[in-house]
Amino acid sequence: MSATNINVLFSDSGVIQARLTSPLLNRYSGNDACMEFPKGFTVYVFDSVRNVTSTIKANYGKRKELDRVMQARGNVIVRNEKKNEQLNTEQLTWDEKNHRIYSTVKIKITSPDKVLYGDGIESNEDFTRYTIINPTGQMMVKKDSL
């Protein structure tokens, strides 16, 4: 099945957790059921009162329906709207069941006071707590925090 200009809601126990939009969706059924987004997608992650906490965008995506895992490739951008931080990478995995996002390729995180680089990342899905693999970069440190 194919559809254009789609808008999909993801919920857990009746609570909307995320919304996915895409110009094109190809859905495949069977044992390996999946949704493919060959023209890219945007995911909006919500808090408990439906405020957007983060967004995930990419040029390509594929979501395995049974596993509830989404792979994103090509100019992947994750934004934490509360902290005004942005993650840039070329590959990212979103594990919906465990509410985690991770990447094992080069990453860049930009925030108002720092730019960090790494060889990968693991984060909660709203990108508020994360661990960078082999971090490098410069940041401002308050004198009294040393």
N, C-alpha and C positions, 0 to 999 in steps of 0.2 A: 504494500500500500504506500502511496505517496500523497503528501499534503503540502500545501504552500501556506506561508504566513501563519504558522501555528503558535498556539499559546497553551502550554501544559502546566497544570498545577500538581505539586507533589505534597502529599500529606501523610501524617502518621497519627493514627488514632483520631482522625477527624480534624486535626490541627494542620493548617496549611503551613508548610515549611519553606517551600521554594516555588518559583514560577520560571518556566523555561520558554523562551521565544526563539523562533528561527524562521528564515525565509523558505526553507525546504526541509521536510522530514521524509525519510524513507524508512518504513517499518517492515521488519522481516519476522515471520512467525516460525514456529517449530521448536525443536529442542534448544536451539541457540538464538532465541528471540532477542531482537535488539532494535533500537532506534538509531538511525544514522542521520547526521546533520552535515551533509557535504558542503553546504554554503555557510557554515558557521552557526553560532548560537549565542544567546546571553541567558544566564541564570541569575535570578534575584533571590537571595536568601533572606528570610524574614525572622524577626524575633517573635516572642509570644503575643505581642500586640500588633503584629503585621507591619512593623517598620522595617525597611530594607537595611540590613546590617552589612551585607557584602554583595558583590556582583562577580560573576565569572564569565568571561567572554573568550571566544576562540574562533579560529577560521574553520575548524573541523571538529566534530564530536561524534562519539559512538557510545550509546548507553546499553549495557547488557541488562535486560529487564529482570531476569531471575536473580542475578547477583546484586542488582541495584548499584552498579559501578559504572561511572562515566569516564571515558578517556577523552581528553581535549588535546588538540595539536595545533600548532601554527599560531604565532602571535597571541599566546594565552596571557590574559590580563585578569588579575584578581584584585579587587578593591575592597578595603575595609573602610566603609563610609564613616564610622564613628571616629577612628583614629587617623583618617586621611592618609592611609598607607596604600601603596600599590605594589603588587608582585608582578613581575614580567618573566616569562619563561617560554619555552617552545613545546613543552609537554607537561601535562598535569593529570592526575587521577583524582576523581571525587568518589569516595566511598560513602554512599548515602546511609547505609545501615549503621556504620560506625561514626558518622558525622565527621569525617576526616578528609583532608585534601593533602596530596603529597606529590613530589616530583623528584626524580633522580638525575635530572640534567641541570645545567647552569641556570641560576636564578639571580634576579636583581630585585631588591626591595627599596622603594623610595618613600621617604616620609618627610615631613617638614624640616626635621633637624638631622637627617642622616641618609646615606645611601649605602646599602649593604649588598654584598655579592656572596654567592655560595655555590656549592656543587649539587645542591638539592635542598628540599625542605619538607617538613611534616608540620601540619597545622590542623586546628579545628576548622570546621567548614565555614565559620564566619570570619576567619583570618584575624582573630584577636589574640591567640596564643600560638606561637610557632617555634620550631627548632630548625636552625639553618645548619646544613652539613658543610663543614670547612668554611666558616664565615670569614670574610675579609671586608674592609671598608673603613670609612671614617665616620665618627659621630661626635656630637657635642656632649661633653661630660661636665656636670656641675662640680665646681671645686670642692664643695663640702660633701660630695658623694664618694670621694676617693678614700 
